[in-house]
Amino acid sequence: MNKGDYIFGTRAVVEALDLGKSIDKILLRKEMGGDAAREIVTKAREYDIPVQRVPLEKLNRITMKNHQGVIAVVSPVRYHRLDTLMPGLYEEGKIPFMVCLDCITDTRNFGAIGRTADCAGVDGIVIPERNSASVTPDAMKTSAGGLLYVPVCREKEMLAAVRYLKECGVKVVGATEKGAVNYTEIDYTVPVAVVMGNEEHGISDEVLRQCDELAAIPLAGHIGSLNVSVAAGILMYEVRRQRDLPDLHTSRI
C-alpha cells in the first residue's frame, strides 16, 4: 500500500468520515472496543462503508505509525448510488448498459473488466459491499484508468441491486455454463444488465433466479471455463455489436 492510500488513527478516521472522504473500507483491530470503536462502526454503517475486524499484525504490516487500531483505506474514486445513476441514464435518453459483478474477488479480474467496460461503453458497474474486489489502487492500475470513467455502484447486496434494476425496466442476463441460450441469441438492444459470477462458484443461486435470461458461451477446447474477465469482455462486445453504436473507434492494442 502506498503513502496516501490510507488514513490512520481514531480521530483522523472519524474526521474523514464526517468530511465525506471516499473510503473503500475500514480496518479495525479485532479486539478493539470502547467509545472510539463504536463511533467509527456507527459512522461507517451510516455511510455504507464496510468495516473489517483484523489482527493487529495486519495493521502493523500497513504502517508501524500510531494507528491506534484503525486504518481507513482510501478509494481512488467516489462510489455512485445505483438509485441515482439509473434515473439519470434514462433522463439522458440512454439505453442503460450495466455490468453486475456478483462477488468477483480477484482485483486483477475486476480491473480488467473495468478496462473493457470503459472501452465497450458500459454505463455502470455494480458490485456488492462485501465479499467483492473494490476500486483499489491495484484495480485502478489493472484497469489502465478505465475505472475512473465507468461509474461504480457499491450496493449492500447484489440481490437487491438486481431486483432494483428489473424494477427500472432492465433485462438481467446472467452469464453461466447453466445457460440454455447461446449468448449471441439474446437481444441486448433493450436496457440490459450483464451479470458475471464469482471466479469459483459463479453467480449465486438467489441472483441466478432473478435473471431474465441465462447466456452460455460455447467452448470448443478441453478447458471447462473461461476467465471471468475474458467472458465479460465477450458479452460486453456482443452488446456493442448488436447496438452498433457509432462512437466506436479503432482499438490500439
HELIX and SHEET records of a PDB file:
HELIX    1   1 THR A   10  ASP A   18  1                                   9    
HELIX    2   2 GLY A   34  GLU A   46  1                                  13    
HELIX    3   3 LEU A   56  ILE A   62  1                                   7    
HELIX    4   4 LEU A   82  GLU A   91  1                                  10    
HELIX    5   5 THR A  107  ALA A  120  1                                  14    
HELIX    6   6 PRO A  137  THR A  142  1                                   6    
HELIX    7   7 GLY A  146  LEU A  148  5                                   3    
HELIX    8   8 MET A  158  GLU A  167  1                                  10    
HELIX    9   9 TYR A  183  GLU A  185  5                                   3    
HELIX   10  10 ASP A  205  GLN A  210  1                                   6    
HELIX   11  11 VAL A  228  ARG A  243  1                                  16    
SHEET    1   A 4 TYR A   6  PHE A   8  0                                        
SHEET    2   A 4 VAL A  70  VAL A  74 -1                                        
SHEET    3   A 4 ILE A  23  ARG A  29 -1                                        
SHEET    4   A 4 VAL A  51  VAL A  54  1                                        
SHEET    1   B 7 VAL A 152  GLU A 155  0                                        
SHEET    2   B 7 GLY A 124  PRO A 128  1                                        
SHEET    3   B 7 PHE A  97  ASP A 102  1                                        
SHEET    4   B 7 VAL A 192  GLY A 197  1                                        
SHEET    5   B 7 LYS A 171  ALA A 175  1                                        
SHEET    6   B 7 GLU A 213  ALA A 216  1                                        
SHEET    7   B 7 VAL A 181  ASN A 182  1                                        
END                                                                             
